[in-house]
Amino acid sequence: MPRVVNAFSIDVEDYFQVSALAPAVPRDTWSQREYRAERNTDRVLQLLDEAGVKGTFFVLGWIAERSPQLVRRIAAAGHEVASHGLSHQLIYHQSRDEFRRETAYSKNLLEDTIGAPVLGYRAASFSITQESLWALDVLIDLGFKYDSSIFPIRHDRYGIPDAPLVPGTLSAPSKRTLVEFPMSTASILGMKLPVSGGGYFRIFPYAVTRYGLRQINGSRRAPFVFYMHPWEIDPGQPRIEVSSWLSRFRHYTNLDRCEERLKRLLREFAFAPVRDVLASLGLLAPSVPQPASAAPPAAAAAPLSA
């Protein structure tokens, strides 16, 4: 039986732009912080090149404005460039007009930088929730072909617990549809655990992550989506004083172990960009070079109640 090809993704933002640290780092002070996103993303590019893996880089517009050459290097290396919005604001804290303006600007900026269409979007901190499902209609209006923002768990900042677990099409509030690659979860000891990456990849023992990901590939015969941030392989990043012990724990735990875990993950699982995995499932048209494997029929649209 052939290996399942999974989606590898990187949310390109800097260490001081993380939502958990936002109370200590106002946006108007970002430019005063040591900028490490470019060097850390270049290190991710090197690791992926060594592993022979292509992925999807969801690039924050703020980063693209400062490092257009980095965005071009990502595309030139054969990776997919997608949008992570502009200023890492949580969608449910934005008005519809503000979200539209920022997202349109970021999409156009990335497309002008790489000279190619941007198909995918991922919200800051997975902030498409029940109260911000209207964002799906904005993404459709702006020409995005897929979203990868919905986390089917309960969390203090994000999550739609009853959302579909596998890639498919979602019905937006307007009844139009958009392809969704939800963040991956697995059933472990009767609990639905997030095993998609990020802080979960650093905090959980690697064996737990591997077990969950193998479960998705095995019993579900489905691909998972893995995500990470460039700052997660940078244990030397400046420490930001934040009052919440939970935020400190989530952000700083096992930064010194993440790169070696990542190398192991890249050896043990097969990966491709998000767009390619969705195309192999019949959910996207292969408008760019895509896997040659035959695609099973696409899943029916799954409604999400507003």
C-alpha positions in Angstrom: 0.0 0.0 0.0 1.5 3.4 -1.0 2.4 5.9 1.6 -0.1 8.7 2.3 1.3 12.0 1.2 0.7 14.7 3.8 0.7 18.5 3.7 3.7 20.3 5.2 3.1 24.0 6.1 5.0 26.8 7.7 3.3 29.9 9.1 5.9 32.6 8.4 5.8 35.1 11.3 8.4 36.3 13.8 8.7 35.3 17.5 7.2 38.6 18.7 4.1 38.4 16.6 2.6 35.3 18.4 -1.0 35.9 19.7 -0.1 34.5 23.1 2.6 37.2 23.6 0.5 40.1 22.2 -0.3 41.7 25.6 3.5 42.3 26.0 4.3 43.3 22.4 1.9 45.9 20.9 1.9 46.0 17.1 3.3 49.5 17.0 6.5 48.2 18.7 7.1 45.4 16.3 9.7 47.3 14.3 11.7 47.9 17.4 12.2 44.2 18.0 15.1 42.2 16.7 14.0 40.8 13.3 14.8 37.1 13.1 12.1 35.8 10.7 14.3 35.8 7.6 17.2 33.9 9.0 14.9 31.3 10.7 12.9 30.8 7.5 16.1 30.3 5.5 17.0 27.6 8.0 13.6 25.9 7.5 14.3 26.1 3.7 17.6 24.4 4.2 16.1 21.6 6.3 13.4 21.0 3.8 15.9 21.0 0.9 18.1 18.4 2.8 15.0 16.2 3.3 13.8 16.6 -0.3 10.5 18.0 0.9 8.4 20.8 -0.6 5.8 22.6 1.5 3.5 25.6 1.8 4.6 28.8 3.4 1.7 30.9 4.7 3.5 34.2 4.7 2.4 37.1 6.9 2.1 40.3 4.8 4.1 42.2 7.4 7.0 39.9 6.7 6.6 40.0 2.9 6.8 43.8 3.1 10.2 43.6 4.8 11.6 40.6 3.1 10.3 40.3 -0.4 13.6 38.6 -1.4 12.7 35.8 1.2 9.3 35.3 -0.4 11.0 35.0 -3.8 13.5 32.5 -2.5 10.6 30.4 -1.1 8.9 30.3 -4.5 12.2 29.8 -6.4 12.9 26.7 -4.3 9.6 25.1 -5.5 7.5 25.7 -2.4 3.9 27.1 -2.5 3.5 30.6 -1.2 0.1 31.3 0.5 -1.3 34.0 2.7 -1.2 34.3 6.5 -3.0 37.7 6.4 -1.2 41.0 7.0 -0.9 41.9 10.7 -1.7 38.7 12.6 -4.9 40.0 14.0 -7.5 37.6 15.2 -10.3 37.6 12.7 -13.0 37.8 15.3 -11.5 41.0 16.6 -11.7 42.6 13.2 -14.6 44.1 11.3 -15.6 42.4 8.0 -14.3 45.5 6.1 -11.0 45.6 7.9 -10.5 41.8 7.3 -11.2 42.3 3.6 -8.9 45.2 3.2 -6.0 43.5 5.0 -6.4 40.2 3.3 -6.8 41.7 -0.2 -3.7 43.8 0.4 -1.6 40.8 1.6 -2.8 38.5 -1.3 -1.9 41.2 -3.9 1.4 41.9 -2.2 2.4 38.2 -2.3 1.2 37.7 -5.9 3.1 40.8 -7.1 6.2 39.5 -5.3 6.3 36.0 -6.8 4.4 36.7 -10.1 1.9 33.9 -9.5 -1.5 33.4 -8.0 -1.9 32.8 -4.3 -4.5 30.0 -3.7 -4.4 29.4 0.0 -5.1 31.2 3.3 -4.5 30.5 6.9 -5.9 32.8 9.6 -3.8 34.1 12.5 -4.1 31.6 15.4 -6.7 29.6 13.5 -9.2 32.4 14.2 -12.0 31.3 11.9 -14.4 30.2 14.5 -18.2 29.9 14.7 -18.4 33.7 15.3 -16.2 34.5 12.3 -17.4 32.1 9.6 -18.3 35.2 7.6 -14.5 35.3 6.7 -15.1 32.3 4.4 -17.2 34.4 2.2 -14.6 37.1 2.1 -12.0 34.6 1.1 -14.2 33.4 -1.7 -14.8 37.0 -2.9 -11.0 37.6 -3.0 -10.4 34.5 -5.1 -8.8 32.1 -2.6 -9.3 28.5 -3.6 -8.7 26.9 -0.2 -8.5 27.7 3.5 -6.6 25.9 6.3 -7.6 27.7 9.4 -10.3 25.6 11.1 -9.2 23.5 14.1 -11.8 20.9 15.2 -11.0 21.2 18.9 -11.9 23.4 21.9 -9.3 26.0 22.8 -9.3 29.3 24.6 -8.5 31.2 21.3 -9.8 29.1 18.5 -11.6 25.9 17.4 -14.8 24.5 16.0 -15.1 21.2 17.9 -17.7 19.6 15.5 -16.0 20.7 12.3 -15.0 18.0 9.8 -11.7 16.2 10.5 -10.6 15.6 6.9 -10.2 17.8 3.8 -13.3 18.6 1.9 -15.5 21.5 0.9 -17.3 23.7 3.4 -20.5 25.8 2.9 -19.9 29.4 3.8 -22.8 31.5 5.2 -23.7 32.6 1.7 -24.1 28.8 0.7 -21.1 29.1 -1.6 -18.3 26.6 -1.0 -14.6 26.7 -0.2 -12.1 23.9 0.1 -11.0 23.4 3.7 -8.0 21.5 4.9 -8.7 21.4 8.7 -5.9 21.2 11.2 -5.3 17.5 12.1 -6.5 15.7 15.3 -6.2 12.1 16.4 -8.1 10.0 18.9 -5.8 9.0 21.7 -7.1 7.4 24.9 -10.6 8.4 24.0 -9.6 12.1 23.6 -9.4 14.2 20.4 -5.9 15.5 20.5 -4.3 18.2 18.3 -1.3 16.5 16.6 -0.9 19.0 13.8 2.4 20.7 14.9 3.3 24.0 16.5 3.3 24.0 20.2 1.7 20.6 20.3 4.6 19.2 18.4 7.1 20.6 21.0 5.1 19.9 24.1 3.8 16.4 23.5 6.4 13.6 23.4 7.4 12.8 19.8 6.0 9.3 20.2 2.5 10.8 20.9 2.7 12.9 17.7 3.9 10.0 15.6 1.2 7.7 17.0 -1.5 10.3 16.2 -0.2 11.0 12.7 0.1 7.3 11.9 -3.5 6.8 13.0 -4.7 9.5 10.6 -2.7 7.9 7.7 -3.7 4.4 8.8 -7.2 4.0 10.1 -8.6 7.1 8.2 -6.4 6.6 5.1 -6.3 10.4 5.1 -3.5 12.9 4.8 -2.8 15.2 7.8 -1.5 18.8 7.7 1.5 19.6 9.7 2.3 23.2 10.6 5.2 25.0 12.3 6.7 28.5 12.7 10.3 29.5 11.8 10.8 30.8 15.4 10.2 27.3 16.8 13.7 26.2 15.7 15.3 29.3 17.3 16.1 28.6 20.9 18.2 31.7 21.1 15.4 34.2 20.3 15.0 37.1 22.8 12.8 36.3 25.7 9.6 38.3 26.1 8.3 38.9 29.6 4.6 38.0 29.6 2.6 37.6 32.8 0.7 34.4 31.8 2.6 31.3 32.7 0.5 29.3 30.2 1.7 31.6 27.4 5.3 31.3 28.5 4.9 27.5 28.6 3.3 27.3 25.2 5.8 29.5 23.5 9.2 28.5 25.0 8.8 24.8 25.8 11.3 22.5 24.0 12.5 25.2 21.5 15.9 23.5 21.7 14.5 20.1 20.7 12.3 21.2 17.9 14.8 21.1 15.0 15.8 17.5 15.7 12.2 16.4 16.1 11.5 18.1 12.8 14.3 16.2 11.0 12.9 13.0 12.3 9.4 13.8 11.2 10.6 14.6 7.7 12.3 11.2 7.5 9.3 9.2 8.8 6.4 10.7 6.8 5.8 11.8 3.2 5.0 15.4 2.5 4.0 17.8 -0.3 2.6 21.4 -0.4 -1.0 21.8 0.7 -2.2 22.7 -2.8 -0.7 19.4 -4.2 -2.3 17.3 -1.6 -5.7 18.9 -2.2 -5.3 18.4 -5.9 -4.5 14.7 -5.4 -7.8 14.4 -3.5 -9.7 16.0 -6.4 -10.5 19.1 -4.4 -8.3 21.5 -6.4 -7.6 21.7 -10.1 -3.9 21.0 -10.8 -3.1 24.4 -12.3 0.5 24.0 -11.3 2.7 20.9 -11.4 0.8 18.4 -9.2 1.2 14.7 -8.1 0.5 12.4 -11.0 -1.6 10.0 -8.9 -5.2 9.4 -9.7 -7.5 11.4 -7.5 -10.5 10.0 -5.6 -13.8 11.9 -5.9 -14.1 15.1 -3.8 -16.1 15.0 -0.6 -19.5 16.6 -0.4 -19.8 20.1 1.1 -20.1 20.1 4.9 -22.2 22.8 6.4 -21.0 24.7 9.5 -23.7 26.4 11.5 -23.3 30.1 12.1 
